[in-house]
Amino acid sequence: MPPSEDHQFLPTHSPLSPLTPSSPLYPDGLIAPIWIRKHTTLVPSVFVLFKRIFEYPRPPNQSPLDAVDPERERDREAEERRRDTELAAEISQRKKSTNERSIKLTVVLMASRRMLGANV
């Protein structure tokens, strides 16, 4: 619709319409360039967090067939539990901060083959 030459009438289009010359969408846009710039360079849509799951180190020269030391096993479990709690807290905090900015959080947890039960 061509603009009215008579100034007594209000404009027939929204100021954001691609048909309004002062619009960032003028003359034929669907998405404002500022929106594209915002979501491609200024604000990420997804944040990917890579974290390694803690694994208590195996003593050197110990075979998987050796007898388990109960005290060392308790220490291992306590340390792994503590590290897992820290990891969960860190992920929770990161999720809270990304949610506040409307950013999705993806967490990739990495583990060793030994931890997953594969024979190495």
Beta strands, then each sheet from edge to edge (+ up, - down):
strand 1: 46-52
strand 2: 104-110
sheet 1: 1+ 2+
end
